[in-house]
Amino acid sequence: MAYNQSELDLDNFYGAGRPVDDAGRSINVMIKGHVGEELQMIVLRRRLAGPFILSQCNDLERIGSPTSMRPVPEGRADTFRYHTLRSHIEHFPDDNHYNLERDYFNNMCPDIAKRFTIYGKIGRGTFGRIYAAREINRPAASTGFRFSRGCDWDSYEYRRASMAALIEPSDPRARAYAPKPPRQFAIKMELQTPLSIHGFARAQTCEYREVYTGEQRFLPVEAVVLELLTECERFPKIDSVYIHKEFASIVMSANSLDENPLRETLLLEPGTIPTQHFPGYNGEQLTHLKQTRVTEIQACKIASNILEALAYLMDMKMLHGDLSHRNYLVDKNLNTQLIDFGAVYVSENNGWEAERYGYIEAFEYFVNPEIALQLATDDLQNPIHTIADRYIPLSHDRRVQYLWKFGVLVYDLLHGYSPWETPEPQANNGDIKTLYAWDDHDEEKFLYLYDRRLRIMNEELPIDERLSQDCVDALRHLLARDVSDRMDMAELQRLPWFQGHWVDRASEMQRPPRKES
């Protein structure tokens, strides 16, 4: 029997202990309309553009103990009763457990297995793993066609196949009724974190109400964010979410994968962990050994697409929490999509100000003058300690730091290396983006970083003289050393360089071949 699905008031559930960085709470406040009138209309329109029913797994799980008067109560895994079930919380697995992938395929939602063939690996996100999948094949257009699992005999696909079977191949109508290739998807598998478990290394959970039914669900923050981004071509399109036991599977479009015949034909036994890789083409492919692999006009299109995505997010008071070259995908015509919303910041009441900055060694290339100055004064006696991950005291506007990061990515695309970095390759072929892998006590590493920080604070931004004046102006506004000289989002969007220089040059918009590994 299904348990009565009453609802949970999260404010009462958490009391005063709700995490201050809970993006799920802020998104829920926004969705409920507790925001300004202008933002409320934006959110409503964008919600209606997405799936009307987002959470699809209908399997029931045990959500309580039986009594003499009642058998084992059951409910969906996306309800609060499952989230607050003691046994679920006590036995919740670790994100880095060696057998996590095996557990996922052993406990895959049956509804996913009926609808998709998961045939390959795409990569990893901030949280979770991403797999390549296609829908179950449509019927073949021949007299001896055979229907695969999940075929609806009353469906449009069945009627289409039936008509195709009656038409001779030479008939002009044959092409119109020919079966279409199965749709391709990316499925991101991550742990569905219980409400009472919260931490930096876990995907956050968001209270959500289905557009069509109004039912309360608890879904990954990333899935809810993607639903709000459905109208914009600069993001993947979410299809659905399947919550099964402790696993969430986010199904979304996969438009940037390389063309490969195996994507149409590769078959695996149900429950088999895929080993074939079908990686997306991300921004890390666009530079190599401190050399850019794109022209200015190509970089302009990519940068403008990313800026469009960032502006779309900021319209809803959101910032991407992990902006980097690996988190945008580029298709064969250089159309660009921002991905991976496992770590997103959502501003409530225009709360953009912060009193400290989270320095991460792997993102040393994002250091700007105010951060470099704070690091220089943070530990004068042991400056080498400043390359360890830490929070540093720094009053700042999150939007300013966000657009600086965007500027660094644009500079990188145009030059092949980061701002104020030496253009010559290092002896080990490394650059500022890979030095975090060196030994922490390596003096050469520290001197390389320290010298660059000094240049950031004291020298003008070096820019390739071959770039156009519009491009140079954009870089100087993005990466001005004085915060007051940096443009905000609205001003950046009005710069000539971001006004569509590439539109009439489609023949040049071909991405470079994938780098050899």
N, C-alpha and C positions, 0 to 999 in steps of 0.2 A: 504494500500500500504506500502511496505517496504521502509524505508528511505535509501538514498544512503550512503553506509558505507565508508566515508572518514576516514582518520587516524589522530591520535593525536600525536604531538611531545611533549613528556613529559618534555624535558628540557625547551622548550618554555613555556609549561603550568605552571611549577613550578617556573621558573626563578631562583632567588637566594634563594627561600624559600623552596627548597626541603629538607626534613628531613635528617640529616646526618646518621641516623640509618635505612634508608630505604633499607631493604634487597631486596625488589622487584627491585629496580634500579640496585643493584649489580648483581643480578641474570640475569637481562636482558642484562647487559653489557657482562656477561659471555656467554650467549646464542648467542648473536650477533657475537661472535668471537673476541671481542676486548680484547683478553688476549694472553698470550704466546702461541706459536705454540703447545707445548706439551699439555697444558690444553685444547686448542681448539679442538684437536683431541679426547680427553677423553670425552668432553661435547658432541661433535657431535655423537660419537658412542653410548653414553648413551641415547641421545635423540631419536635416531633411534630405540632403543630397546623398547621404550615406545609406548603408543597409538599414532597413526598417527593423530587422531582427538580427542582431549582431552575434549573440551567443547561441550556438547551434547544437551542442551535444545534449542529447536527451536522456542519456544513461542515468540511472538513479544509483546513488551510493548510500551506504548505511550511515545515518546521521544521529544515531542514538541507541539506547539499549532497550530490548524488549521487556515488557511487563506481563503480568498475568492477564491483563485486560487488553493488551495490544501487541501485535507482532513487531518485528524489527522495523522501526520507522525508516523511511527512505526519502531521499531528496537529491536534487541536482548539486553538482560540485561547485556551481557558481553562486550558491546561496549562502547566506550568513551562517546557517546552521552547520554546514559542512566546514566553513572557515573557522568556526569557533569550537569545533569538535576536539575534545582533549586529545584523543588518540591521533588525530591528524596533526596537531601541533607538536606533540611529543615525538613523533616519528618522522617529522619533516626532514627530507634529505638535505645534504649539503650540495651547493651548486657545483663544487669541484670534485664530487665523488667520482672515482674512476669508472664506476659501472652505471653512471647516470644515463648514458645514451642507450645502453642495453635495457635498462628499466623502462625507458620511454617506449621503445618498440615492443617490449613485452606487454605494456599496459596502454597501448595506443587506443584512442577512442574508436570504437567499432564504426561509428558514423564516418570517420575519416577513412578507414580502411575500405568502406563501401564506395566512397566517392572518388578517392584519389589513388594513384599509384605513385609512391615515393621512390624515386629511382636514383637520386644522387645527392651529393653534398654541395652546398653553395659556400658556406663559411660560418663565421660566428659574429654575434653582435655584442653589445655591452653586456647583455645577459642572453644566454641561450645559444642554440645552434640553428642554422638555417638549412633547409633541405629543398631540393628541386622536386616538383611533383606535377603530374598532369591529371586531368579528370579522366575517369573511366572512359575508354574509347566509345565513340558513337558507332552504331551498327554499320557494317560495310555495305556498300551499294552494289550488291550482286544477288543473283537469285538464290544463292546458297548462304546468304548472310547469317551470321551467328551473333546472338545478342550477348553482350558481356554483363557482368554483375551491375546491378543498380539501374538497369534499363527500365524505364517506365513504358509499358506497352501502349499507353494512351498519350504518350508524349509527342511533341513536335518532331523530335529526332526519329521516333519510330515511323511516323507518317511520312517523313522525308525519305527515309530509307526504303519504305514500301513503294513509294512512287518511283524512286530510282531503280528499283529492281524490275519494274515493268517497262522501263524505257530502254530502247536500244542504245548502245554506246555512241552510234553515229547521229542520234537524234540531237538537234541543237539544244533541247531542254536538258540533256544529260548533265551538262556542266552545272546548271542551276541547282540540280538536286544532288550533286556529288557531295559526299560527306566532308565536313570541315575537319581540319586537324584538331585534336583535343586542346583545350585551353591549358596553358602552362601557368603554374603558380610557384611562389616561394612560401614555404611553411616554416615559421619560426617557432621552435619548441623551447619553452622556458618553464621554470618552476613557478607555479601559481602561489605566491607567497601568502600564507595566512595573515589575517588582519593584525594579529597580535605579534607577529614577527616582523621586525623592521630593521634595516641596516643598509649601509652603503653598498654592500656586495650583493644585494638582492633586488630583483625587479619589484617595483611598487604595484600595489593593488588599488583600484579605483571603484568606488560605488558608481553604479551606472543604471539608468532606466531605459529599457527598450523603447524605441520610438513608436512602434506599432502597438505593443501591449501595455507599456508603462510599468512592467515588472522590474523589481529591484534585482540587479545582478552585481557580482563582484568580479571584475575583469582586470587584466593587465592594463596599466596606465598607457602603454604604447598602443594597444588596440583602440582605446577610446580616443587618443590623440589622432590616430590615423583616420578614424571615422570623421573627425572634424576637418580633415584635410582632403576629403574626397573630391571636392570641386577643382582642385588645383593640380595641373599636370606636373608640377615639380616634386610630387611625392608619389610613392606606390599607392595603388588603390587597394583598400582592405576589402576582403570578400566576407570573412566570417571569423569567428573564434570558437574553438572547441575546448571546453574545460573538462578534463577527465582525470579523476583522482587528484594527484598533486601536480599534474602537467597542464599547461596551457599551450595550445597550438594556434598561432595567429596566421591565417591564410591571406596572402596578398599577391598582387601582380608581380610578375618577374619579367620585366621588359628589357633588361640590359644584359642578359646572359648571351654568351657567344652562340651563334647558330651552330648546331651540331645535330646530325641525323639521329644520334642516340637518344636525344630528348624525346623523340617521337616513338621510339621502338624499345628502349631498354626496359626489361621486365625483371622483377625480383620476386621471390617468394614472400608472401605476407609475413611480416615480422623481421625480415632480413635488414640488417643495418647497411645502408648504402656505402660503397667505397669509391665509386666514380665521382670525380670532382667536376663541377660545372660552375666555376667561380664567376661572380659578377666583375664587371670592368669598372674599377673605382679610380679615384683621382691619383692614387699612388702610382698608377701606370703612366702618368703624364710627365714625369720627370725621371731622370736616370743619371747617376754619377754627376750631379750638379749641372746637368744640362736639361733645358726644357725640351719636350718633344712636340710642342704645339706652337703655332704662330700666334702673333698678337691677336689677329682677328678671331682665331679659334678660342684663345683664352678669354677673349671678350664675351663670346657667347656663353661659355661655361660659367664665367663669373657672373654674368647678368642673370642666368638661370638660378644660380645659388642665391643671389641677392633677392630675386623674386620670391624664392622659398622662405628666406629669412623674414622678409617683409610680411608675408602671409601669416607666419607664426606670430610676429609681433603685433599684428592686428588683433590677435586674441590674447595678448599679454603673455606670450610664451617665448622661451629661448631654448634652442637646441643645446643640450647639456654636454655634447661631445663632438663639437665641430672640428672636423679634421678631413684630410684627403681621403681617408678610408671610408668616410661616411657620406660620400656622394657617389652616385653611379652615372656613367656616361654611356649612352647608346652609340650605335655606329655613325649617327649623324650629329653627335655631340650634344644631343638633348640630355639634360642633366636632372637627376632627382636626388633629393636629400633623403637619407635613410637613417634608421636606428634611433628610435625615440625612447630607449630604455631609461635614459637619464634626461629628463626635461625639467626646466624651471618654469613655474607658472607664477606670475605676479598677482597678488591680491591687493586691491586698493592702491594700484600703482606703486607697489613696494619694490622698487628697483634698486634701492640703496642697500649696500652691505658694508659692514665694518671690518671684515677680514677677507682675504683672498686665499683660495686653495691652490698652493703651488704644487705642481706635479712634475717630477723630473723628466718624464717622457715628453712633456710639452714645454720644454725649455725654449723651443723655437717661438713660442707665443709671448715670451717675456717682452714687456714694453718699458719705456723710460721710468715710469713711476714704480713699477715692480722691481726693476733693476736697482733703483735708488733705495727702496726699502730693504732689499736683500743685501745691499752693500753696507747698510747701517745696522742690520739685524744681528750680526755676529762678527764684529770687527776683529776679535782675537782669533777666531777659528772660521775664516770665511769659507773653507771647504765644506763646512757643515750646511751651507746654504743650498747645496744641491740635493738635499734630501727632501722627500715629500713632506709638506708641512702647511699649516695655516699661518699666514703672516698678517700682522695688523695693517690694514690698508682700507681707508674709507673710499668707496668707489661706486659708480653707477654701473650696474651689471650690463646695461646696453652698450656702454662705452667700451668695456672689455670685449664684449661679444663682437662688435664691429671691428675692433682691432684684430681679432682672430681672423675674421673674414679678410681683412686687408693683407694679413700675412699669407693666407692661402693664395690670394690673387698675385701677390709679389712672387711667390714660389712658382706659380704656373708660368709667369713671364720670364723668370730668370733661371729656374732650375734649382735654386737654393733660397734660404730664408733671408729676411732683411738683416743687414749688417753682418752677415756671415761672409767669410772669405770665399771667393769664387773658385779657388783652386781646390781640387780633391785632396783629401788627407791620404797619408801613406796607406791607411787600412781601408781606403775607399768609403769611409764613413762620412757623415755630415751631422749637423746639429740635431737632426731627428733620430739618429741612431746611436748617438754617444751615450744615451742612458743605459745601454747594454754593457758599457765598459765597467770595469771594476770601480766601485765607489771611491776608492782611495788612490786611483790612478792620477798622478799629478798632471800628466799631459792633458787628460780629460778636463780637469779643473781649470787649467790655464786657458784652454780653448774656450770654455764657457765664460770664464772671467773676462778675457780680452774682448769677447763679443759684447758682454754687458757694458763694459767701459765705452765701446763705440756707440752703443745704443744711447747712452746718456750724453755723450759729448760730440758726436759727429752727425753731419747731415746724412739723410738717407741716400745711399748711392743707387742710381737708377741707370739702366742700360740706355745709352744715348740713341740707340736705334728705334726706341719706342716712340709712338706718336705723342704730340703735345697733349691731346685729350687723355691719353693713357697716363702720362706723367702727372697731369693734374689730379687724376683720380687717386693715384698712389700717394701723392703728397697730402691729400685730404684724408685718406684712410689712415696713414701712418705718420701723422704729424707728431713731433715729440711733445709739444704742449697740448694738453687735453683740450683746452679751450679752442684750439685750431682744428680739431677733428669735427667732421660733419656728422649730423644725426642721420637716421634712416631716410627721412623725407628729402633732405638735401642731397644725399648720395644718389637717390633715384633720379634726380633732375640733372645730374652731371651728363654732359654730352657722350662720354664714353659708354654709358649704360643705356643709350637711347636706340639700340638696335643696329649697330654698324654692320652686323653680319647678315642681315635679312636678305640683301640682294646678292649674296655671295655663297649660295647654297653649294656650289661645286667644291668649295674649299672646306666644307664642314664634314670631313671624314676623319674619324679618330685614328690615331696611329696604331699599328699592330701591337698585340700584347707583348710585353717584355719577356724575353727568355728567362726562365727561372734558373 
